[in-house]
Each structure stands twice: as C-alpha cells, then as structure tokens.
Amino acid sequence: MLYSSKTDLLNDLKGIVDIQKNGTLKITDKDTLRNKIIDTLVYNAVFNKETAIKNISRWIIRSTSNKLGIVSSSIQSLYEAIGKKQFKGFTVPAVNIRGLTYDTARSIFRAAKKNHVGAFIFEIARSEIGYTDQRPAEYASVVLAAAIKEGHEVPVFIQGDHFQINARYYEKDKDAEINKVRGLIKEAIEAGFYNIDIDTSTLVDLSKPNITEQQRLNFEFAAELTSYIRSLEPKGITVSVGGEIGEVGKKNSTIEELRAFMDGYISTLAAKGKGLKGISKISVQTGTTHGGVPLPDGTIAKVKLDFDTLKNLSRVAIDEYGLSGAVQHGASTLPADAFDKFPETATSEVHLATEFQNMIYESSVFPQDFKNEIYEFLNKNYAADRKEGETYEQFIYKTRKNGFGPFKERFWNLPADVKNKIGEELEVKFDFLFKKLNVIHSKEIIKKTIKPVEVQLPHPPDFP
C-alpha cells in the first residue's frame, strides 16, 4: 500500500485525478477515487516514511475534498446564529478520535448520512495529539479522507480541543509554555483546524480574594491567544474560538464565574485591537470527569451531572453575551438517558471521547492476543503511574489510551472483518447520539449558515 516514489503515486492516479503543473487538480473518476484510491492515499498520508510522498498524499486529499464540497470549515456562523436565537433545540457533538481514526470517522459519516446530520465536529486535544501520535495535519487528512470515502457532501468541522496551558509547566517557564500553545495553534490552523478551544482554566486560582482575580490569568491569556488566532486566520475565515471557566474534574462552575471571565475577557480583547471577534462558546464544569471514574472492577461510577447549573450557565451565555451557550466536557461515559437533556438545557456543544475508545478495546471481535500485547506494554511502560491501592483493572482503564500511539499502524492493519464489525458497532452508537442530541436533519441548517471557504495546502515542491 505504500508508494516508493512520486512516480508510483502519479501512475496510480492516472485516469482518476488529473494534476496540472500549475497546481490545479481535476477529479475525472469520482467513484474509483472513493472506492479504491482514497484508502491508499490516506495510508500514505499517515505511514509513508518519505516526507515528500506523505505531504503529497495529504495535499491530494485536501484538494479533492475541496473539489467535492467537503471543505474544512469554521462553525462560527452557526454559533453566531444560535447566539441570536435563530436556532435552538439541538446540541452539537464534538468527537475526539484516539485510535482506528479512519474507520471511526467513516462510521460517524455513515451515521450522519443516514440521519442527514451536518452539525458535528471532529476534534483532538493537545494531550491526545501526543499519546495517540496524531499531529494536526495527519488528523485532518484522515478525517477528510473518511468523508470522501463515505460520500459526505457538506463542510467538515475539525477542532483543536483543550489547547491548554499546563499549569505545572507554566510555573516552571511561563514564556516557554505559552509559546508551545501558540505553536500548536499555528500548526493546527495551517492544517485546516478552523475551530479551536483555548483552555486557560488551568490558571484559575481559587485562593485569590475575589472571583475576578481568581479568573484573571484565565481571561487575560484567553484574550491573548484569541488575538493570536485572529492574526493567523486565512482570508474569509473566522475561526470559532472557545473559552473555559472551570477545569474539568474540579468544582462546578457558577454564573458569577462566567460573568467575571466574560467581562474581563471582553475588555482585555478590546484593548488588543479594534473589532476583534471573541469566543463563540464557553466550557464549564458541572460534575463530570474526563474518562469517567473507574471503579475497582474497571466499570465506571455513575456521575450525577448538574443539569440545572448547565441550563443556567447556557442561559446567561446566550442572553447576556450572545454566545451559542455552554459546552459540556467529559460526557461520553454518561448513562444513555442523560444525552437528550443537553438540547433541553440549551447546551451548545458536548465533547465525547472515552466511550469510543472503550468500545474498540471491549468489542467482542477485538483480537485478544493483540489486547494482551498492548496491556503488557502498558504494564511495562506506565507502572510508575499506578497509584497506591489502584486495582489492575483501574490502572488499565486509565492508561490504555496510551496504546493507540505506539500501536497505531497495528490498529490500522487489523483484519477487515474486525474493523468492519467495530465500525458497525460505533455507527450504532453515533446514530443513537445524533438522535439524542437532536442534530438529525441539521444538514440543511449547515447549508443555510455555513459558507465554506476553500483553503489549499501549499503545493508540494517539484510536484507533479
């Protein structure tokens, strides 16, 4: 499946994709592109050892997706419309994919196609980029390839989740940590991430004498990074930016904190430049924990999410600040009957991750020998992370996310029947979530609110 040269790649595209010397591209056989060639292109975009071939593969994926109307886009104008109360009654799912990314993304697109869904987001967090070994350019290429494969027809939203200032690193070297986040933002925007969630909530200091001072570093750095994002936007695109007032897993957020953050953020951003667009949503804490809380037997403790707090925070965000509402993190492991409450509480966006990881590992078709190999790797390499009194099941549950990066190619090359079955199981889950979050038939809303702007990756040198 790996190309050994540019010539091999071009020969494979003959009669399917016509690439001119001026950098223009024309699709001449859409069916063969979708049914055969895209699988090879995306594999090379991820695994080819030759950087030139990898970049060419990514360029072709981005170029052909644009030609097919599958344009990586910002969800900003939809969220502005929600903030103006032009639309309501649904919650946009934002899905973090840690492993089997191509197959998982395909299952999402299939469920979306079945239900005429357009309002959904693919995302990856700063931490996930590391332990899953998926840099932004790779992640965007895989998502767009999956969209091509499954015949998606409307814009795609790709998001940087928890682009977070690490409080511990910040204490050691403030400038170095800020520059790391700025570098990641630049890398993500260049890759086609036109939705970015800034997370400076890690800098909230509850020991300060009042709420404004507690939130000060949070809103000041959120404004600084928003201004930086605005300086990097491609022409015609307003990146949708999210802020955060409460660190997930900590105390529940309050209306007073939301107001203190927003008022400080707005005034700080205004001082950085006239007319700078602010955030479109606000992430809050209402009782969840990323990944859920594993019990000694490895099952997950039931979480009581404070929907009243979520509803009140969303109301203030919309009514007083024109945002699309509050964002809920760490929700994928909630009980099934919780999800239809998000649209009822005007929750703008809900972030979902760990449950899909769990479904992959716990599928009845997942090869036991491969699972054992991954768990042995975790035992060997992450033993220092095991807390005193923690059972083996708890340890594995919390660390198995770290298996996706080192074994990425092994996951990708699982037998087709295994991947197909897992994909079918995931598709059922996404079908359920789309219905519960009431985004079915949102494809038409996307067509009304989003005007895609095609941004091309730089043309690879000496190609064709």
N, C-alpha and C positions, 0 to 999 in steps of 0.2 A: 504493500500500500504506500510505501514511501518513495517519493521521486528522488532519483540520484542526480538530476540536473534540471536546469530550466528548460532545456530542450524536451526532456521527457514530459514535463508538465504541459508545455505548449502542445506537444503532439497529442496528449490526452484530451485537450480542449478543442481540437480541430472539429469543425462542424457543429460545435455546441456553444462555444463562446468565442467571439471574434474580437481580438485585441489589436487596436491600431497603434502605430508608432507614436502618435500624438497623445497617447494615454486614454483615448476613448475606448469604450467597450460596448459590444452588442451581443445580446443573447440570441442565438439562432436556433437552439433546440432546448426549450424550457423543460420539457418532460425528461430528457436524458440528464440535464443538469440536476433536476430534483431527485430522480430515481436512482442515479448512479454516481455521477461525478462529485456531487457535494459531499458525499461520505469520504471520498478520497481527499478532497481539498481540506476539509476540516481536520482530518487526521494529520495531514502535513502541517496545517496551521498550528497544531499543538505539539507534535512529536518530531518533526524533521530536525535533524541536528544541524543542517545548513541554515544559517540565519537568513540568507537571501531567499531560499525557497520557502521558508516559513513566512517571511514577510510578504512574498508574492502571493502565497495562498490566502493570507489574510486580506490583502488588497483586492483580490478577485472576489472573495466572499462579500466584502463591504460594497464593492462596485455592483455586483449582481443583485444584492439585496436592495440597493437603491433603485436599480432599474425595475425591480419587481414591486416597488412601492413599500418595501419593508424597510422603512427609514428609521434609524436610531434617532429618537426624539426626546424632547422635554415635555413633561406632563404639566408644565406651568400654567398654560392657558385653561386647562380643565380645572385645576385647583383654584385659579382666579375666579372662574365661573361659579364654583361651589361656594367660594367666599362671598360672592354677590348673591347667593341663594337662588341661582338659576337652575341648579341641580341639587338633588338630595336623595337620601334613602338607600345609598349603597356605600360600601367600604372597599377601597382599592387594596387587593392583596399584593404584598411585596415579598417575593420568594427568594431566599438565599439557597443556592445550589452548591453543595460542597463536593459531591462526587457523582460519578456517572452523569456528568453535566450535559452532554449531548442528548443522551437518552431521556434524562429527566426533563430537559427543556422541550424535547419533542412531545412528551406526554402532556405537558402544560399546553402547548399549542394545539394538540388534538382536542383536549377538553375545551379549550377556548373556541375552536372552530365549531364544535358540536353545539355550543351554547351561545354563539355569536358574541363572544366576550372580546372587548378591546381594552378595557381598563384593568391592566395588571402590569406588574413591574418585576423585572429580574434584578437582583442585587447581590452584592458581595461586600462583606465588611473588611476593614483593614486587617483585622486578626485572621480572618478566613483566607485572605489573599496569601498569607504566609503559610499556614498549616495545610492548605489544600494545593499549594503550588499553582495558583492561577492568577497571573498578572492581568491587569485590566484589558490589554489588547487581546490576550488569549480568550478571556471570558466573553468579551463582546463578540469575537469571531465565532465562538461555539454557539452562542445564543442566536446570532443572525443565521448561521448555517442551519440550525434546527428549524428556524422559521421558514427558510427556503424549502427545506425537506418536507415540511408539513403543509405547505401551500398557504401560509399566513398572508394576509392581504393589506394590513393596515400598519401604522407605525408601531415600533417596539420601544419600550421604555427600559433603559438599563441604568442602574443606580449604584452609587457608592454609598454603602451603609456604614454607619459608625466610623466615619473618618475622624478618628478620635485622638485627642491629645492624652497621652498616657501620663497620669499624674505623677507616677514614680519617676519616669524619665524626665518629666518637666522639672521636677525638683532638682535633679542632678544637673541638667543643662537645658535651660528654657529655650534658647535660640535653636539648638540642635533639634529638639523635639518639634518645635513649630515648623522648622524647615522640612522635616520629614513629612509632616502632614501637607504642607504646601507642595512638596514634590509629588506626593501621591495624587493630590488634586489635579495637578498639571498632567500627569501621566494618564489619569482617568479621562479627563476631558478630551485629550488627544486621541484616546481610544474610542470615543463615542459615548461616554457616560455623561448624559446631559441632565442628570438628576443626582444631587449629592447631599447626603445628610451629614452635616457637621455635628460632631459630638464633643463639646467642650464642657459638658455637665460634670465631667470628672474633676473639674476645678472648683466646683461649688464647695464652699467652706461654711459648714453649719455652725462653726464656733464664733463666727462674726456676730456683732451686736444686733444687726437688723437684716431683713430679707434682701434689700438692695445690695448691701455689702456682701452677703452670702453669695449672691448671684453675679457680682461684679466681674470677676475674671471670666465667668461663663459668657456673659453677654458682650464683653469687650472683645474677646477672641473670636466669638461667633461673628461679630460685625467685621473684624479684621479679615477673617477668612472668606466671608461673603464678598467683601470688596475685592479680594484677590480673585475669586471665581469670576466676578464680573469682568475683570481685566483680561481673562483668558477665553471668553465666550466667542465661538465662531459667529460670523456675521449672520444676523437674522434669528439667533437662538438666545433665549433667556433660560439659563439653567435653573431648574427647580431646586431650591435650597431648603433644607430642613434644619431646624434647631432643636435643642433638647434641654429641658429644665431639671429632669430628675434622672439620676443614674439607675439603670435597670437593676433590680435586686435590692435597692435601698428603700428609704421611706417613701410613702406615697406623696405625690405632688399636690400642691394646693393652688387655689385661684390667686392667692396673694403672690406666690412664687411666679406664676405665669405672668401676672401684670408687672412685677418687678423686672423680670427678664425682658419682656417685650418693650417696656418703656425705656429701659436702659439701652437695649439693642437698637431701637429706632433712633434715639438721639445720637448714639455713637456712630451708627452707619451714616446718618445725615451729615455728620462732621467730616466724613471721609470722602464725600463727593456728592454733588447735587444730582438728585433723581435716581440714586442707586436703588435698584429693586431689592426688597428684603426677602425674608423667608416666606414660604408658602404653606408651612405646616409646623406643628410643634410636638415633639415627642415627650411623653410624660410617663411617670411611674404610677401604676395602680395596683401593684401586688404580684406581678409576675417576676420570674427569674429566667434568664437565658438558659435554654436547655431543660428547664424544669428542675425539680429537686428529686434526685433518685433515692429511693428507699433501700434498706439493706439487701432486699432480694432483687434489686435492679429495676423494679417498677417505679412509676412516677407518682409522687404525692399529689393529691388533689389540691388545686390552688383556688382560693376564693378571690376572684378579681373584683375590684370595686367599680362596678359599672356606673354607680351614681357619680363618683368622682370623675370618671371618664366623660360622662354626659355633661357635667357642669363645666369641665375644662374645655370641651369642644364648643359648648355654647359661648363661652367668653371669647375663645379664639376666633370664632366666626363673627359674633355680634360686635365685638369691640375692636378687633384688629383686622377683619376681612380675610383671615386665613381660611384654609379649607377644613380646619378642625384639628383635633388632637390625633396623635399617632400612637398605636399600641405596639410595643415590642414584646418578644418572648411569648408568642401566643400559640405556636403550632401544637404544643402538647396539652392545650386546654381540652376539657371534655367537649364532645360533639355539640351538646346543646348550648354551648356558650357563643358559638360563632354568629348566630342570627341576631345576637344582641348588639353587635358592633354597628350595623346600619341603624338600629333603633336609637343608639346613643350619639349618632352623627360623627362617629369615628371616621376620620379621613382615610387612614391607611393602617393596615395591620401587617406586621412583619412575621414571617413564618419560615422556620429553618429546620429545627432539630427533628421534628417528626418524620420528615422525608429521609433524613439520614437513618433514623431508626427503621423505617420501612425497608430500606435497602438491606441493612445488616440482618434484619429479622425475617426477611422473606423466606418462605419455605424452600425456594429454589436457589438461594444463595449458597454456593459451594462451601461445605463445612470445612474442608481442608484449607481453603483459602482464608476463611474466617479465623481458623486456628493459627495460621501463619501470621495474620495481622495482629491478633491478640498477643502472640508470643513476642512480636516486635514491640508492642506497647509495654509489655511487662519488662522487657529488657531496657527500653529507652526512656520510659517515663516513671520508673519505680520511685524516683525521688519526689514525684508529685502526689504520691499516695499518702493521704492523711491518716493520722493515727486513729484506729477504730473503724476505718472505712473498709467495707467488705470488698471482696474481689469484684462482685457484680457492680457495686457503685463505682469502683475505680475504672472498670472497663467502660461503663456507660459514659463517664465523664471524659475519658481520654480517646475513645475510638474515632472521634472526629479527626484525630491526628494521623489516622491511617490512610486518609484519602490522598495526601500529597505524595508520600513515598511509594504508594502502590497505584498511582494514577493510571499508568499505562496498563497495568494488570486489570484494573476495573474496566477500562475501556475495551479490553480484549476478552472479556468474559464471553462464553458461548452465546450465540444469537438467541437461542431459545430461553436462556436465563435472563438476558437483558430484555427480551420481549415481554416475558412474564412480569418482571419487576416494573417495566414500563406500563403495562396494563393495570397493575395494582396502583401505581402512582396516578394514572389517569383517572381512576375511580375516585381517588382522594381529591384531586383537583376539581373534578366535576362537582363533588359534594361542596367544596369550599366556595366555588364560584356561585353556586346556588344559594348557600347560606349567607354569603356576603352581598348577595343581590346585584352582582355585576353581569348577570346574563342579559344579553341584548345591548350591552354597553358599547358594542362596536359602532353603532350609529352615533352615540354621543361623542365618541372619539373622532369620528369623521366630521362632526359639527364643530368641535372645539380645537382640534389639533391641526395646524398647517405645517406639515413636515418640511424641513429644510435639509436638502441633501448636502452632506459634507463628505468629501472624498479624502481617503487617506493619501498621503504623499505618494506619488507614482514611484514605484521601486526603480532604482537606477539601472540603466542598461537592460530594461525590460519593456517590450519584448525584444 
